[in-house]
């Protein structure tokens, strides 16, 4: 797949197959790696070929300055994208949402590639992308109305998205992501595992969207969705303080009922649960720095008991603080 990558400040940038030693811990067994190695940032892309799909695992390590990358290509892409670490901000010809929060997914189709991604300073991003052939989705053999409508647009080569907003990854999807990224299988074994897990991830995505549509107790208009995204940004901007629902409503012109129900539906978290997630994300950053003990970090995150911190950390990220400290490459 021929894709041109453009740095908004520098112009065209080019991939290399030479991988420096500092990126060795990120390499997956039997992957095909390529690297964007520029002053101020690195982007490591790893291809895992499959039967009816390809998997791309990408790690972006950003230095002191903000980086904006564009990708363009005259090829059609049917992609399920998962933000594995940190929120991915950008656009895909207005087909996909402007932000994909951490451990959320989206599934969309575009008849040509035209993306713009924004990366903030001093941050590491990770994504896991599945590029499917149409036949892979058709061969699921499961009757989903939402999938039928989506595939109709894909076949007509119309830009399409499976859902108008991102969805939180269910636990089974997180487990499947972990299995793909952390196994020691042989090449043949990995090929089989990846096909199995790709189907499982696709199925869990369809089920998550179906459940979400069935559970919504009140309609959300496009302007409601915009206000709810603003509410999320307000909470993040105020962190580490918790400003409470009344202040959030004042900033967004939402009433408290729509904030409570709409936020939960859209992000699969209450506003306060999202605030708790921000505390755990900050705890993970401190773990990565390695300057504080796990017990100290748990206390800083507001947990009196290490067991509670460990349980909530694993629930959100799919691994314990101790495992994260050992591996360092989630």
N, C-alpha and C positions, 0 to 999 in steps of 0.2 A: 504494500500500500504506500504510494508516493504522497508524502505530506510535506509541505513547506512550512518551516517554523520561523516566525519573525518576532524579534525583540522590539518592542515599541520605541525604545531609545536607540538601539544599536543597528536595527535592520535585520536582514537574514542571519540566522545562526544555523550551525550544521552539527549533525550527529557524528560521533566517533565510536569505534568498537573497542578502543583502548580504555580499560577500567582501572583507575588508580587504586592502590592498596587501601585507602581509607574507606572506600565503598564496598570492599569485599564482604563485610558482615551483612550487607543488604542483598547479596546475590542469592537467588534461588537455584537449587540444583536443577540442571537440565534446561535452564532458561536460555534465551537468546538475548543478551544485553546490548544496549547502545546508550551513549551518554552525550548529554549536552553539558559541556564543561567550559563555562564562561567565567570571567572575573566577576566575583560577587555572588555566583550561584551555580549549582549543579542540578541536573535533572537526569535521573537514571531510569531508563525504560527497559522492562524485561518482558519478552514475548514468550508465552507458553502456548504453542500451537495445539489445536484440538480438531475433532471430527465434527464439523458443522458450526464451529465457533473458534475464536481465539481469545486468550486472556492476556491483558496487559496490566502489569503491576508497575506503578510509577512512584518514585520517591523524589521529591523536590526539596532541596536544601538551600534556603535563601539567606544571604548575608545581610549586610548593613542597610541596603536600599530595597525599596519596593520594586518588584519585577512584574511586567505585564507581557505575556506571550500570546501571540496569535498563531493559529494553525490553519492552513488552507489546503484543499485538495479536491480534485474532481471525482471523488469516489463516494458512493452511497455507504452510510454507516447506520446499522441497527445496533444500538449500544445500551447495555445496562451498566450504569456507573455507580460505584459505591465510594463514598468518602471514608477512608479507613482512619485517617488522622488529620484533624483540623478541617474547618469548613472550606469548601472550594467555592470561590467567587468568580463569576464571569458570565459569559453568554454563549449560546450555540445558535446563532441566527434567530434569536428570540423563540427558539423551539423549546429549549429547556429553561428551568428556573434560573434566576440570577445568582442564587446561592444554594449550595448543597451542603447542609450541616453534617458534622461528623457522625458517622454511622447512620446515614440516611442514603436512600437509593433513588434513582430515577431511571426510566426506560424510555428512550425516544429514537426516532428515525429521522435522518436528513438525507436528501438525495445527493448532497455534496458536503464536504467538511468546511466549516468556517466558524472557528471558535476563538474566544478571547478569555484568557484566565488571568486572574489577579492574585499575586502572591505577596504577602506582607513581610517586612524585614524580620530577621532573627527567628524564622519559623520553619519547621519541617512539615511537609505535606505528604500524604500517601493516598493513592487511589487504586482501586481494583476495578478494571473495566472489562466487560464481556462483549465482544463483537460477534453477534449471531448471524448465521444464515437464516433466511426466512423459513427454510425447511425444518430447521431445528425447532422453531416455535410451533410450526404446523404439526410436527410429529409428537407433540406433547400428548395429543389425543384426549385433552380435557376441554370440556365445553365452558368457556368463559366468554360472556357477552362482551366484556371490555376488551378482551384479546381479539375477538372476532372483528370488532369495529376498528381496532388499531391495525390489524393485519390488512384489512381492506384498504386503508390509506397507504400502507407500506407497498402493497402490490401496485397501487396506482402511482407510486413514487411521489406521494404528497408528504411534506413535513408533518410529523405526528409525534404525540407523546401519549404514553399509556395513562397518565394521570396529570392533572394541571398543576400539581405541587408535589414536592418530594415526600417520601414516607420513611418512617423510622425502620431500620433493619430489625426484623424479629430475631429472637434468640437463635432459631435454627439457621438463619442466614449468617449470623455472626460466627456460629460454630463451623459452618461450611467454609467461610472465608479463612478462619484459623487453620482448618484442615488443608486448604490449598497452599497457604503461605508457610506452614510449619509441619512438614513431613519429610521423611528421609527415604521415600520410595525410589525404586529403580525407575528408569525412563519409561518402561512399559507399564509399571504400576502407577506412575504419576499420570500417564496418559489416560488410563482407565479412571483413576480417582477424579481427575479434573472434569471428565465428561459427566460423571455421576454427580459431582458437586455443582457443576454449572446448571444441570437440570433441576437440582434441589433448590438452588438459589433463585432460578426463574420461577419455579412453582411457589416458593415462599413469597416472592414479590407479588405474584398474582393474587395469592390468598390474602396478603396484607392489604392490598388495594380493595379487594372485595369486602373484607371485614370493615374497613374504614367507611366505605360507601353505605353499608347496611346500618352502621351505628350512629351516623350523624343525626342528631335530634333537631337541628334547625339549619335552614339553608345558609350557606356562606356565599356572598357575592364577591366579585373580583376586588372591590374596594375593601371588603372585610378582610380578605386574605392579605392585601397590602398593609392594612393597619396591624394585623397580627404579626406580620414579619417585622413591622416597625416596633411592636411591643417587645419582640425578641431582641432587637437591636438596642432598645432602651435598657433592658435588663443587663445586657452585656456591657453597655457603656458605663453603667453605674457600678458594675462589679469592682471591688469586692463587697460593696454595700448592697443590702437588700432594701429597695425603695418601697415595696409593697404594691398591692393591686390598685389602690386608689391613685397613687402617683402615676402608675403605668397608664391607667385610663385617662388621666389628665393629659398625658403626652400624646395619646393616640386617638382620642375622641371615641374610644370604645366604651360601651357600658360593661359593668362587671360580669353580667351573665354571658355576654358574647366573648369577653376576654377569657373567662373560665372554661366555657364549653368549646369555643372555637380554637383556643390555644391547644387544648388537650387533643382535639380532633386533628388539627393540622400538624402538630409536632409530637404527638403521642406522649406529652409531658404536660403537667400543669406549669404555670409560670414559676412557681417555687421549686418544682423538680428541675426545671431548666437551670435555675440559680444553683441548685445542689450539684448539677452536672458541671457547671463552670468551676465550682470549688474542686471537684475531682479532677478536672482537666488541669487546673493549676497545680494540684498535688502531683499529677503525672509529670508536669514540667519540672517540678522540684526533684522528683525521683531521677529524672534524666540528668539533672545537674550533678547529682550524687554528693551534695554537700551536707545533707541532713539525713538522719536515720528515718526508717519507715514509721517508727513510733512518733517521732517529732512531727513528721509531715501529716500524719493522721490527726494529731492534736491541732496543728495549724489549720487543717481543713474543717475543724469543728467536731471531730469525733472523740468521744471520751474513751471508747473501747476499740482496740486495734482490730478485733474480730468483725465489728460492724463496718469499719472502714474497708477491710479486705473484702467483705461480702458485697458492699455497694460498688467498690472499684471493679470487681470481676463482673458484676451484673451489667455495668455500663460498657466496659472495654473488652470483656471476654477473656481476661487474664488477671491474675492477682498482682499486687504491687511487687511481691517478691519475684514472681516470674518475669515481670517487666524489667526489674533491676538486673536479673541474670541475663536475659536475652538481649535487651537493649535495642532490638530491631523489629518491634511490632509496628 
